[in-house]
Amino acid sequence: MTNDLVITGRVVVPGAVLDDGWIAVDGPRIAAVGQGTPPPARARHDAPAGALILPGVVDGQTHATSAGGLPGIDATTASALAGGVTTIVDMPYDNPAPLSDRARLADKVAAVAAHARCDVALYATVLPGQDTAEVAALVEGGVCAFKISAFESSPTRFPRIPADRALDLLQALAPTHLPLGLHNEDQEIVRAATARVRAAGGNGLAEHAAARPLAAELSATAAFLELGAASGGHAHVVHFSTADGFDRVAALAALGHRVTGELCVHYLWFDIADPADAALGHRLKVNPPVRSGARDALWNAVAAGRVPFVSSDHSSWPVSAKDTASIHDAGAGVPGLETLLPAFLTGAAARGLNAPVLAARLLAEHPARFFGLWPRKGALAAGADADIAVWAPGAMTWDATRQRDDLRWSPFHGRRFDGRVLRTYLRGRLAFDGATVHATPGTGRFLPRGPGGWFAPPA
């Protein structure tokens, strides 16, 4: 048999790196993976010496439509492919209205078909007072998860959902394998702390962290996890800024409850006690905040296997949203699709971890399993979609002005990484060649959730 394409190099499969490895691609799928002499193919790409052949990244937390509405999917997914990301899992807080019913789901699925360059799975949400009967319709429509917030960033687009409604949702989702994600900051604590910090003056990242103290994060987390335990639903916290949150999850998980927590890559990279990071000011504002002295313990949690997956939490807000007199009025969130894989690989290698295997696990396999996209997505294995990222080693300084996200800014600007994404393949076709995104709008597909899940019984 002559395959369509063979790629050779150091192939990263679940749990191992195959030196002198190869991947054979037939149409949109991987036909075989092996070592030694590759099979015949009509086209061949030999990766440079030392290059890694990784599964396409599944970024489990993005915000493609925050500023530009549904057409923002175009630039976001172009940026994804340039970062080795072949699937994004997009949050429901679209501009101007969130994905909270079947009509909005239909609109977003149509927007994916028109604008997406990589594949897209979707979160949904509910609004205050909305009948939970809509949940079943959204599940039937293929959403992969739901998300709510304990803090109101917007009364219409990003509202606070009180505890009784969270419990209703968890109970409605309990018979399924869909998680309910939470933005975990207690509203009363944050608003009171912010008022105190504003009155005292100061306008840096330390003041932002003080206005959103760890107590707010952990109290919202604890209440939500207990609701998950009481309901039997899958309670998922979408971002922890310190390892303390993973301690809370581990305690309830040990009792048999369906609880998980997620980590975003900026918490693994930045520390506001570092003068270079503190100097970023408004541009490093995220919620929950990057904190002082939390980074090493978070890497320890990664190394110990306590972090299910790592995401970018990519935000599509332009830098003008950061240009406010007070840090408390600045927009929260940072771009991150093109820096997720470089930052994780570089940080893991610097700590002596098995960076390639960890990246394949936490940036591809685990999020694919979590969101019901496995085994189609998430690994270099026969039968899976041929979603492939080629990573070339070598020192590289990040230049945010060359990003493909139309934002052209990043807190990683000027930071050094251990390599770069040389190529990205989406379903067997070259989507990015290291300089140009070749996948056009409409190449990407909507991915309905499959039958699997983090807590689903083995097939």
C-alpha positions in Angstrom: 0.0 0.0 0.0 1.3 3.5 -0.9 0.2 6.1 1.7 -0.5 9.7 0.9 2.1 11.1 3.3 4.9 9.9 5.5 6.5 12.1 8.2 9.7 11.0 9.9 11.4 12.2 13.1 11.1 11.7 16.8 7.5 10.6 17.1 5.8 11.3 20.5 3.2 8.6 21.2 1.4 8.1 24.5 4.0 7.6 27.2 7.1 7.4 24.9 9.2 9.0 22.2 10.0 6.9 19.2 13.5 7.8 17.9 13.8 7.2 14.1 10.0 7.1 14.0 7.5 7.7 11.3 3.8 8.4 10.8 2.0 7.2 7.7 -1.1 9.2 6.6 -3.8 8.0 4.4 -6.4 10.6 3.6 -7.5 12.5 6.8 -6.4 9.7 9.1 -3.2 8.1 10.5 -2.7 4.8 8.8 0.2 3.6 11.0 3.0 4.7 13.3 6.3 2.9 13.6 10.1 3.0 13.7 12.9 2.3 11.2 12.3 2.2 7.5 9.0 4.0 6.7 6.5 2.7 4.2 6.2 4.1 0.7 4.2 7.3 0.3 3.3 9.8 -2.5 4.8 12.6 -0.3 7.3 12.6 2.5 8.5 15.1 5.1 11.7 14.4 7.0 11.7 16.6 10.1 15.1 18.3 10.9 17.4 16.5 13.3 16.1 16.5 16.8 12.6 17.7 15.8 9.6 16.3 17.7 6.5 15.0 15.9 3.7 15.7 18.3 -0.1 15.2 18.3 -1.9 18.3 17.4 -2.7 20.3 20.5 -6.2 20.3 21.9 -6.6 23.6 23.6 -9.3 23.1 26.2 -10.0 26.8 27.0 -10.2 29.6 24.4 -12.3 32.8 24.0 -12.4 33.3 20.2 -15.3 35.7 20.1 -14.8 38.1 23.0 -14.1 41.2 21.0 -14.9 40.4 17.3 -18.0 38.3 17.7 -18.4 35.1 15.8 -16.2 36.2 12.9 -13.3 36.3 15.4 -13.1 32.5 15.0 -11.1 33.1 11.8 -8.1 34.9 13.3 -8.2 32.8 16.5 -8.0 29.5 14.6 -5.3 30.8 12.3 -3.3 31.6 15.4 -4.1 28.1 16.7 -2.6 26.4 13.7 0.6 28.5 13.9 0.9 27.3 17.5 0.5 23.6 16.7 -3.1 23.6 18.0 -5.5 21.7 15.7 -8.5 21.7 18.0 -9.9 24.5 20.2 -12.6 24.1 22.8 -14.2 27.5 22.8 -16.0 29.1 25.7 -19.6 30.2 25.4 -19.2 33.9 26.3 -19.6 35.2 22.8 -20.0 38.9 21.9 -22.7 40.1 22.1 -24.6 37.2 23.6 -23.5 33.9 25.1 -24.2 30.4 23.8 -27.1 29.5 26.0 -29.7 27.9 23.7 -30.1 25.8 20.5 -30.5 28.9 18.4 -27.2 30.4 19.6 -25.6 27.0 19.1 -26.8 26.8 15.5 -25.4 30.3 14.9 -22.0 29.3 16.3 -21.9 26.0 14.4 -22.6 28.0 11.3 -19.8 30.4 12.1 -17.4 27.6 12.6 -18.3 26.2 9.2 -17.8 29.7 7.7 -14.7 31.0 9.6 -12.8 28.2 11.4 -9.4 27.1 10.1 -8.9 24.4 12.7 -11.4 22.1 14.4 -13.7 23.5 17.1 -15.6 22.0 20.0 -17.9 24.1 22.0 -18.8 24.9 25.6 -22.4 26.2 26.4 -23.8 28.1 29.4 -27.1 29.0 31.0 -28.4 32.5 31.9 -29.9 33.5 35.3 -33.5 32.3 35.4 -33.2 30.1 32.3 -35.0 26.8 32.3 -32.6 23.9 32.7 -34.7 22.0 30.1 -32.5 23.8 27.6 -29.6 21.8 28.9 -30.8 18.6 27.3 -31.2 20.3 23.9 -27.7 21.7 24.0 -26.3 18.3 25.0 -28.2 16.7 22.1 -26.7 19.4 19.9 -23.2 18.3 20.6 -21.7 20.7 23.1 -18.9 19.2 25.0 -19.2 21.0 28.4 -21.0 23.8 30.2 -19.5 26.8 32.1 -20.8 29.2 34.6 -19.2 31.9 36.8 -19.3 32.7 40.5 -18.4 36.3 39.6 -20.3 38.7 37.3 -18.1 40.3 34.7 -21.1 41.3 32.6 -24.8 41.0 33.5 -25.7 39.8 30.1 -22.6 38.1 28.5 -20.8 36.8 31.6 -23.3 36.8 34.5 -23.0 35.3 37.9 -24.9 32.1 38.5 -25.9 31.6 42.1 -25.3 28.3 44.1 -28.9 27.0 43.8 -28.8 27.3 40.0 -25.3 25.7 39.9 -26.8 22.8 41.8 -29.7 22.5 39.4 -27.2 22.4 36.5 -25.0 19.8 38.1 -28.0 17.6 38.8 -29.2 18.0 35.2 -25.8 17.0 33.9 -25.1 14.2 36.4 -26.6 11.4 34.1 -24.2 12.6 31.3 -20.4 12.7 31.1 -20.3 16.4 30.5 -18.5 18.6 33.1 -19.8 21.9 34.4 -16.9 24.3 34.6 -16.7 27.2 37.0 -14.9 30.6 36.9 -14.0 30.4 40.6 -13.9 33.8 42.3 -16.3 34.7 45.1 -18.1 37.9 44.1 -18.6 39.4 47.6 -15.0 38.9 48.6 -13.6 40.3 45.4 -15.8 43.4 45.4 -15.0 44.2 49.0 -11.2 43.6 48.5 -11.2 45.7 45.3 -12.8 48.6 47.1 -10.2 48.5 49.9 -7.3 48.2 47.4 -8.6 51.1 45.3 -9.0 53.3 48.3 -5.4 52.5 49.4 -4.0 53.4 45.9 -1.4 51.5 44.0 -1.8 50.3 40.4 0.3 47.2 39.8 -0.1 43.4 39.6 0.4 43.1 43.4 -2.6 45.3 43.9 -4.6 43.3 41.4 -3.7 40.1 43.2 -4.7 41.7 46.5 -8.1 42.8 45.1 -8.8 39.2 44.1 -7.3 37.3 47.0 -6.7 33.6 47.1 -9.5 33.3 49.7 -11.9 34.4 47.0 -10.7 31.7 44.7 -10.6 28.9 47.2 -14.0 29.7 48.8 -15.7 29.7 45.5 -13.9 26.5 44.6 -14.8 24.7 47.8 -18.5 25.6 47.6 -18.7 24.4 44.0 -16.8 21.2 44.6 -19.2 20.3 47.4 -22.2 21.0 45.1 -20.6 18.5 42.7 -20.2 16.0 45.4 -23.8 16.4 46.6 -25.2 16.1 43.1 -23.1 13.4 41.5 -22.3 15.8 38.7 -18.9 16.4 37.3 -17.7 19.7 38.9 -14.7 21.2 37.0 -12.8 24.3 38.0 -11.4 26.0 34.9 -8.4 27.6 36.4 -6.3 27.4 39.6 -3.7 30.1 40.2 -2.0 28.1 43.0 -1.5 24.4 43.8 -3.9 24.8 46.8 -6.8 24.3 44.5 -5.5 21.0 43.3 -5.2 19.9 47.0 -8.9 20.6 47.4 -9.8 18.6 44.3 -7.6 15.7 45.3 -9.3 15.5 48.7 -12.8 15.2 47.2 -11.6 12.9 44.4 -10.1 10.5 46.9 -13.6 10.2 48.3 -14.9 9.1 44.9 -16.5 12.3 43.7 -16.3 13.5 40.1 -14.3 16.6 40.5 -11.4 18.1 38.5 -9.4 21.3 38.1 -7.5 22.8 35.2 -4.3 24.8 34.8 -3.5 27.6 32.4 0.0 27.9 31.1 0.5 31.6 32.2 0.4 30.4 35.8 3.3 28.0 35.1 5.4 30.7 33.4 4.9 34.0 35.3 5.4 35.1 38.9 4.6 38.7 39.9 7.5 38.6 42.5 9.8 38.5 39.4 10.6 42.2 38.5 10.4 41.4 34.8 7.0 39.9 35.2 5.7 42.6 37.5 6.8 45.2 34.9 4.2 43.8 32.5 1.6 45.5 34.6 -1.9 45.7 33.0 -0.8 43.3 30.2 -0.5 40.4 32.6 -3.9 41.0 34.2 -5.8 37.7 34.2 -8.5 36.5 36.5 -7.8 34.7 38.9 -4.5 36.7 39.1 -1.0 35.4 38.5 0.3 35.3 42.1 3.6 35.6 43.9 5.5 32.4 44.7 3.0 30.0 43.2 4.8 28.8 40.1 7.1 26.1 41.5 4.3 24.3 43.4 2.2 24.3 40.3 5.0 22.6 38.3 5.3 20.1 41.2 1.6 19.4 40.8 2.1 18.8 37.0 5.1 16.5 37.7 3.0 14.6 40.3 0.2 13.9 37.8 -2.3 16.0 39.7 -3.1 18.3 36.8 -5.4 16.7 34.2 -4.6 19.1 31.4 -3.1 22.6 30.6 -4.8 25.2 28.4 -4.1 28.7 27.1 -7.3 30.5 28.2 -6.6 32.5 25.1 -8.5 35.9 25.1 -9.2 37.7 21.9 -9.3 41.2 23.4 -7.1 43.8 21.7 -4.4 45.5 23.8 -6.5 48.7 23.9 -8.6 46.9 26.5 -5.6 47.0 28.7 -4.9 50.7 28.3 -6.7 52.1 31.3 -5.5 54.4 34.0 -6.4 51.8 36.7 -5.4 48.2 36.6 -8.8 47.4 38.2 -10.6 48.8 35.1 -8.3 47.0 32.5 -9.6 44.0 30.6 -8.6 40.6 31.9 -7.1 37.9 29.8 -4.1 37.4 27.5 -3.6 35.9 24.0 -2.0 32.5 24.2 -2.7 30.1 21.3 0.7 30.4 19.7 2.6 30.3 23.0 0.9 27.4 24.7 3.1 24.7 23.3 6.4 26.6 23.3 5.9 27.9 26.9 4.9 24.4 28.2 7.7 22.6 26.5 10.3 25.2 27.5 9.2 25.3 31.1 8.9 21.6 31.5 12.4 21.0 30.0 13.9 23.7 32.3 12.7 21.7 35.3 14.1 18.4 34.1 10.7 16.9 33.3 10.0 14.7 30.3 8.7 17.6 28.3 7.7 15.8 25.0 5.7 13.1 26.8 4.1 15.6 29.2 3.1 17.9 26.4 1.5 15.1 24.4 -0.4 14.0 27.5 -1.5 17.3 29.0 -1.9 19.3 25.8 -3.5 16.7 23.6 -4.5 13.3 25.0 -6.0 14.4 28.2 -8.1 17.3 26.9 -9.3 15.1 24.1 -10.4 12.5 26.6 -11.9 15.1 28.9 -14.1 16.7 26.2 -15.3 13.4 24.6 -13.1 13.8 21.5 -10.9 10.7 22.0 -9.8 8.6 20.2 -10.4 10.7 17.1 -8.3 13.5 18.6 -5.4 13.6 21.0 -2.8 11.1 20.0 -0.6 9.9 17.1 -2.2 6.5 16.7 -3.6 4.5 13.8 -7.2 5.5 13.0 -7.0 8.9 14.6 -7.2 12.2 12.7 -3.8 13.1 11.2 -3.5 16.2 13.4 0.2 16.7 13.8 2.6 19.4 15.0 6.3 19.4 14.1 8.4 21.1 16.8 12.0 22.2 15.8 14.5 22.7 18.6 16.6 25.8 18.9 16.5 29.1 20.9 13.8 31.5 19.7 12.7 34.9 21.1 9.0 35.4 20.8 7.9 38.3 18.7 4.3 39.1 19.3 4.0 41.5 16.4 4.2 38.5 14.1 1.3 36.6 15.7 -1.5 35.4 13.4 -4.3 36.4 15.9 -4.8 40.0 14.6 -4.0 41.1 18.2 -0.2 41.4 17.8 0.6 41.6 21.6 1.4 39.1 24.3 2.9 39.0 27.8 5.4 36.5 26.3 6.8 39.1 23.9 10.6 39.0 24.1 10.7 35.7 26.1 13.0 32.9 24.9 11.6 29.5 24.0 13.5 26.3 23.3 12.1 25.9 19.8 9.3 26.7 17.4 6.4 25.1 15.5 7.8 24.2 12.1 4.7 22.6 10.6 1.1 21.8 11.5 -1.1 19.3 9.7 -4.9 19.2 10.1 -6.5 15.9 9.1 -3.5 15.1 6.9 -3.2 18.4 5.1 -0.5 20.9 5.6 -2.2 23.8 7.5 0.9 25.8 8.6 4.4 25.6 7.1 6.3 27.6 9.7 5.6 30.9 8.0 2.2 30.8 6.4 -1.2 29.5 7.5 -2.5 27.5 4.5 -5.8 26.4 5.9 -8.5 28.7 4.8 -11.7 29.8 6.6 -14.1 26.9 6.6 -11.4 24.2 6.7 -12.2 23.6 10.4 -15.1 21.6 11.5 -17.4 21.6 14.5 -16.7 18.6 16.7 -19.8 17.3 18.5 -18.9 15.5 21.8 -18.6 11.8 21.5 -19.6 9.1 24.1 -16.4 9.3 26.2 -15.4 11.5 29.0 -13.1 11.9 32.0 -15.3 9.7 34.2 -16.9 7.6 31.5 -16.5 3.8 31.9 -14.0 2.2 29.6 -15.5 1.4 26.2 
